């Protein structure tokens, strides 16, 4: 799940060879293709995006010497796909890709749908309401809202405990709740995968469906998302923090639905109220909602390790999707990706 030292070592060991060979496809432009998947196509010119600026971004991504891990970039304006390119493998258009922690944002959407449909009373329901056998005292008072906003305070360390939970533990939810509290719930910031494994368990217990099955019925089927997979633990709990695989175009559909305040193809998927809450500041010390990272004043995004992103800029009526090699290092290879998203946003004329 996390970048392994050996993976990084191997990448560095062969980086000299990669510099001497093409690791990206030839520049074939960025005009989107009509695949019949329901996305409406347009052009940057028709949707008022500066073509010179947008073209420069795509040219940089095609460059053999820049952004070696980037795999795709899709831009959608006014509800229409205006540009897309796949830089390493043309089959990336139709191959599911690991979202890594961007999975968390989908889990957040599904929690909202569960509330909308009456399976869960509210985000203020507590862990003890669902798993009294695993918690007591202050830990039992942790709310779903605190789990989603990374303010629960459970001292779960992603660098070691995610792998332990996945590979060694028979009961993933019990394990995620087994750690002591680092701070009083609701007062701080501690990003951890364990929180969303508990959320997955809560949805399963409340609905009688795994997170994957619930997602298929209430999110994927309505959006005509079919080419996906979602990994699960041996205890049959779908991973709530990682493990979802979607194509870039399917990521784009989710971005469009969120941009349109919970509506897709004239069908209400999730309430506008839930999206408004979950994409606004919910953590007391970080710019973070309910599993959505926030840009001050102008947008928010789903973020997965290595560069798996769904950016939503409501004021610009804009969605940007990127995918990249899933286990590449964020800091080394894609440290500028937020700046690039802002360049595209600034090139978008309302």
C-alpha positions as CSV (number, residue, x, y, z in Angstrom):
1,X,0.0,0.0,0.0
2,X,2.8,2.5,0.9
3,X,6.0,3.1,-1.0
4,X,8.4,0.3,-0.2
5,X,12.1,1.0,0.2
6,X,12.9,-1.8,-2.2
7,X,10.6,-0.3,-4.8
8,X,12.3,3.0,-4.5
9,X,15.8,1.4,-4.7
10,X,14.9,-0.4,-7.9
11,X,13.6,2.7,-9.4
12,X,16.7,4.7,-8.7
13,X,18.9,1.8,-9.8
14,X,17.4,1.8,-13.3
15,X,16.8,5.6,-13.6
16,X,20.0,6.0,-15.6
17,X,18.7,3.4,-18.1
18,X,15.3,5.1,-18.3
19,X,16.9,8.4,-19.2
20,X,18.3,6.7,-22.3
21,X,15.0,5.3,-23.5
22,X,11.6,6.6,-24.2
23,X,9.4,6.0,-21.1
24,X,6.5,8.0,-22.6
25,X,4.5,7.7,-25.8
26,X,5.0,10.2,-28.7
27,X,3.0,13.4,-28.3
28,X,-0.3,12.7,-30.0
29,X,-2.1,15.8,-28.7
30,X,-4.9,15.8,-26.2
31,X,-8.2,15.7,-28.1
32,X,-10.7,13.4,-26.3
33,X,-12.1,10.3,-28.0
34,X,-15.8,9.4,-28.2
35,X,-16.0,6.0,-26.5
36,X,-19.8,5.9,-25.8
37,X,-19.2,5.9,-22.1
38,X,-21.6,8.8,-21.4
39,X,-19.1,11.6,-21.2
40,X,-20.0,14.6,-23.4
41,X,-17.0,15.9,-25.4
42,X,-16.1,19.5,-26.3
43,X,-12.9,21.5,-27.0
44,X,-10.9,24.0,-24.9
45,X,-11.8,26.8,-27.3
46,X,-15.6,26.2,-27.0
47,X,-15.4,26.0,-23.2
48,X,-13.1,29.1,-22.8
49,X,-9.8,27.6,-21.7
50,X,-6.6,29.2,-22.8
51,X,-5.3,26.7,-25.4
52,X,-1.7,28.0,-25.2
53,X,-1.4,27.4,-21.5
54,X,-3.3,24.0,-21.6
55,X,-1.1,22.9,-24.5
56,X,2.1,23.7,-22.6
57,X,0.9,21.6,-19.7
58,X,0.3,18.6,-21.9
59,X,3.6,19.2,-23.8
60,X,5.4,19.1,-20.4
61,X,3.7,15.9,-19.5
62,X,4.7,14.3,-22.7
63,X,8.3,15.4,-22.3
64,X,10.6,12.4,-21.7
65,X,12.6,14.4,-19.1
66,X,9.8,15.8,-17.0
67,X,7.3,14.2,-14.7
68,X,8.5,10.6,-15.3
69,X,5.7,9.0,-13.3
70,X,2.7,10.9,-14.8
71,X,0.2,8.6,-16.7
72,X,-2.8,10.6,-17.6
73,X,-4.4,14.1,-17.5
74,X,-8.1,14.8,-18.2
75,X,-9.7,18.2,-18.1
76,X,-13.5,18.7,-17.9
77,X,-15.1,22.1,-18.2
78,X,-18.8,22.9,-18.0
79,X,-19.6,19.2,-17.6
80,X,-17.7,18.3,-20.8
81,X,-14.5,16.4,-21.4
82,X,-12.3,18.9,-23.3
83,X,-8.9,17.2,-23.2
84,X,-7.3,13.9,-22.3
85,X,-4.0,12.2,-22.9
86,X,-2.3,9.0,-21.7
87,X,1.4,9.4,-21.6
88,X,2.8,5.9,-21.0
89,X,0.2,3.5,-22.2
90,X,-2.8,4.2,-24.5
91,X,-4.6,1.3,-22.7
92,X,-4.7,3.4,-19.5
93,X,-7.9,4.9,-20.9
94,X,-9.7,1.6,-20.2
95,X,-7.6,-0.1,-17.6
96,X,-8.6,0.3,-13.9
97,X,-5.9,2.2,-12.0
98,X,-5.2,2.1,-8.2
99,X,-6.6,5.3,-6.6
100,X,-4.6,4.8,-3.5
101,X,-5.9,7.2,-0.8
102,X,-8.2,8.9,-3.2
103,X,-10.3,5.9,-2.3
104,X,-11.1,7.7,0.9
105,X,-13.1,10.4,-0.9
106,X,-15.3,7.7,-2.5
107,X,-15.9,6.2,1.0
108,X,-16.9,9.7,2.2
109,X,-19.5,9.9,-0.7
110,X,-20.9,6.5,0.2
111,X,-21.2,7.4,3.9
112,X,-23.2,10.4,2.8
113,X,-25.4,8.2,0.6
114,X,-26.0,5.9,3.6
115,X,-27.2,8.8,5.7
116,X,-29.3,10.1,2.8
117,X,-31.1,6.7,2.6
118,X,-31.6,6.4,6.3
119,X,-29.2,3.6,7.0
120,X,-27.2,5.8,9.4
121,X,-28.7,8.5,11.5
122,X,-25.9,11.1,11.0
123,X,-22.2,11.7,10.9
124,X,-22.5,12.3,14.7
125,X,-23.2,8.6,15.3
126,X,-20.4,7.0,17.3
127,X,-18.1,4.1,17.0
128,X,-19.7,2.6,20.1
129,X,-23.1,2.6,18.3
130,X,-21.7,0.1,15.8
131,X,-18.8,-1.7,17.5
132,X,-19.4,-1.6,21.3
133,X,-17.4,-4.9,21.6
134,X,-14.2,-3.2,20.4
135,X,-14.3,0.2,22.2
136,X,-15.0,1.7,25.6
137,X,-14.6,5.0,27.3
138,X,-13.5,8.0,25.3
139,X,-12.6,5.9,22.3
140,X,-16.3,4.8,22.1
141,X,-17.4,8.5,21.7
142,X,-15.5,8.9,18.5
143,X,-17.9,10.0,15.8
144,X,-18.1,9.1,12.1
145,X,-17.4,12.8,11.4
146,X,-14.1,12.6,13.4
147,X,-13.1,9.4,11.5
148,X,-13.7,11.1,8.2
149,X,-12.0,14.4,9.2
150,X,-8.9,12.7,10.6
151,X,-9.6,14.1,14.0
152,X,-10.4,10.8,15.8
153,X,-7.0,10.7,17.5
154,X,-6.5,6.9,17.1
155,X,-2.8,6.5,17.1
156,X,-2.6,4.3,14.0
157,X,0.6,4.7,12.0
158,X,0.1,4.2,8.2
159,X,3.8,3.5,7.6
160,X,3.6,0.3,9.7
161,X,0.1,-0.4,10.7
162,X,-1.7,-0.4,7.3
163,X,0.4,-3.3,6.1
164,X,0.0,-5.1,9.4
165,X,-3.8,-4.6,9.2
166,X,-3.9,-5.9,5.6
167,X,-1.5,-8.8,5.8
168,X,-1.4,-10.0,9.4
169,X,-4.6,-9.3,11.2
170,X,-7.7,-11.5,11.0
171,X,-10.1,-8.8,12.1
172,X,-9.3,-5.5,10.4
173,X,-11.8,-3.3,12.3
174,X,-10.8,-4.7,15.7
175,X,-7.2,-4.0,14.9
176,X,-7.9,-0.4,13.6
177,X,-9.7,0.3,16.9
178,X,-7.1,-1.3,19.1
179,X,-4.7,1.7,19.4
180,X,-4.6,4.2,22.2
181,X,-5.7,7.8,21.6
182,X,-3.0,10.3,20.8
183,X,-5.3,13.2,21.6
184,X,-8.9,13.9,22.6
185,X,-11.2,13.1,19.7
186,X,-12.1,16.2,17.7
187,X,-9.2,18.3,18.8
188,X,-6.3,17.5,16.4
189,X,-5.0,16.0,13.2
190,X,-3.8,12.4,12.6
191,X,-4.1,11.1,9.1
192,X,-4.6,7.3,9.1
193,X,-6.0,4.5,7.1
194,X,-7.5,2.8,10.1
195,X,-10.2,5.5,10.4
196,X,-11.7,4.6,7.0
197,X,-11.5,0.9,7.6
198,X,-13.8,1.5,10.5
199,X,-16.1,3.7,8.3
200,X,-16.3,0.8,5.8
201,X,-17.3,-1.5,8.7
202,X,-19.9,0.9,9.9
203,X,-21.5,1.1,6.4
204,X,-21.5,-2.7,6.1
205,X,-23.1,-3.1,9.6
206,X,-25.7,-0.4,8.9
207,X,-26.7,-1.6,5.4
208,X,-26.0,-5.3,5.5
209,X,-23.9,-4.8,2.4
210,X,-20.1,-4.6,1.9
211,X,-18.8,-1.1,1.0
212,X,-18.1,-2.4,-2.5
213,X,-21.7,-3.8,-3.0
214,X,-23.2,-0.7,-1.5
215,X,-21.1,1.4,-3.8
216,X,-22.1,-0.6,-6.8
217,X,-25.8,-0.1,-6.1
218,X,-25.8,3.5,-5.1
219,X,-22.9,5.1,-6.9
220,X,-21.2,3.0,-9.6
221,X,-24.3,1.7,-11.4
222,X,-26.0,5.1,-11.5
223,X,-22.8,6.6,-13.0
224,X,-22.4,3.6,-15.5
225,X,-19.1,2.8,-13.8
226,X,-18.4,-0.9,-14.6
227,X,-14.7,-1.3,-15.2
228,X,-13.5,-1.2,-11.6
229,X,-12.4,-3.4,-8.7
230,X,-12.3,-2.9,-5.0
231,X,-10.0,-4.9,-2.8
232,X,-11.2,-6.3,0.5
233,X,-9.7,-7.8,3.7
234,X,-9.9,-11.5,4.5
235,X,-12.6,-10.6,7.0
236,X,-14.7,-9.5,4.0
237,X,-14.5,-5.8,4.9
238,X,-13.9,-3.7,1.8
239,X,-10.9,-1.4,2.3
240,X,-12.2,2.0,3.0
241,X,-8.9,3.9,2.8
242,X,-7.2,2.3,-0.3
243,X,-7.9,-0.5,-2.7
244,X,-10.3,1.0,-5.2
245,X,-9.3,0.8,-8.9
246,X,-11.1,3.0,-11.5
247,X,-10.2,4.2,-15.0
248,X,-9.4,7.9,-15.3
249,X,-12.7,8.5,-17.1
250,X,-14.6,6.9,-14.3
251,X,-12.7,9.1,-11.8
252,X,-13.9,12.0,-14.0
253,X,-17.5,10.9,-13.7
254,X,-17.3,11.1,-10.0
255,X,-15.7,14.5,-10.2
256,X,-18.5,15.7,-12.4
257,X,-21.1,14.4,-10.1
258,X,-19.5,16.1,-7.1
259,X,-19.1,19.3,-9.2
260,X,-22.9,19.2,-10.0
261,X,-23.7,19.0,-6.3
262,X,-24.5,15.4,-6.2
263,X,-26.4,15.0,-9.5
264,X,-25.3,13.0,-12.5
265,X,-27.2,12.7,-15.7
266,X,-30.2,14.3,-14.0
267,X,-30.2,11.7,-11.2
268,X,-29.6,12.6,-7.6
269,X,-26.8,10.5,-6.3
270,X,-25.9,12.1,-3.0
271,X,-27.4,15.1,-1.2
272,X,-26.1,18.5,-1.9
273,X,-26.0,19.1,1.9
274,X,-23.6,16.2,2.4
275,X,-21.2,17.3,-0.3
276,X,-21.3,20.9,1.0
277,X,-20.4,19.7,4.5
278,X,-17.8,17.1,3.4
279,X,-15.9,19.5,1.1
280,X,-15.7,22.3,3.7
281,X,-13.3,22.5,6.6
282,X,-14.1,19.9,9.2
283,X,-10.7,19.3,10.9
284,X,-9.9,21.8,13.7
285,X,-6.2,22.4,12.6
286,X,-6.0,21.3,8.9
287,X,-7.6,22.4,5.7
288,X,-9.5,19.1,5.4
289,X,-13.1,18.1,5.0
290,X,-14.5,14.6,5.2
291,X,-11.8,12.8,3.2
292,X,-11.4,15.8,0.9
293,X,-8.3,18.0,0.9
294,X,-9.1,21.7,0.5
295,X,-7.7,24.5,-1.6
296,X,-8.4,27.7,0.3
297,X,-11.4,29.6,-1.3
298,X,-11.5,27.9,-4.6
299,X,-11.8,24.1,-4.6
300,X,-11.0,20.7,-3.1
301,X,-9.6,17.4,-4.3
302,X,-9.4,13.6,-3.7
303,X,-5.7,12.8,-3.3
304,X,-4.0,9.4,-3.6
305,X,-0.3,8.6,-3.2
306,X,1.9,9.1,-6.2
307,X,-0.4,11.6,-8.0
308,X,-3.9,10.0,-8.2
309,X,-6.1,13.2,-8.1
310,X,-9.6,14.4,-8.7
311,X,-9.6,18.2,-8.5
312,X,-12.9,20.0,-8.3
313,X,-13.0,23.8,-8.8
314,X,-16.7,24.9,-8.5
315,X,-16.1,28.5,-9.3
316,X,-14.5,27.6,-12.6
317,X,-17.0,24.7,-13.3
318,X,-13.8,22.6,-13.7
319,X,-12.7,19.1,-13.0
320,X,-9.1,17.8,-13.4
321,X,-8.1,14.2,-13.2
322,X,-4.5,12.9,-13.0
323,X,-3.1,9.4,-12.5
324,X,0.5,8.4,-12.1
325,X,2.6,5.4,-11.1
326,X,1.0,4.3,-7.9
327,X,4.0,3.7,-5.8
328,X,6.2,6.6,-6.9
329,X,7.3,9.2,-4.4
330,X,5.1,12.2,-4.1
331,X,7.9,14.6,-3.1
332,X,10.4,13.6,-5.7
333,X,8.3,13.2,-8.8
334,X,5.0,15.1,-8.4
335,X,5.7,18.0,-6.0
336,X,4.4,20.5,-8.6
337,X,1.1,18.8,-9.3
338,X,-1.0,21.2,-7.2
339,X,0.6,24.1,-9.0
340,X,-0.2,22.6,-12.4
341,X,-3.8,22.1,-11.4
342,X,-3.9,25.8,-10.5
343,X,-2.3,26.8,-13.8
344,X,-5.1,25.0,-15.6
345,X,-7.7,26.6,-13.3
346,X,-6.2,30.1,-14.0
347,X,-6.4,29.3,-17.7
348,X,-10.1,28.7,-17.4
349,X,-12.2,31.7,-18.2
350,X,-15.7,31.7,-16.8
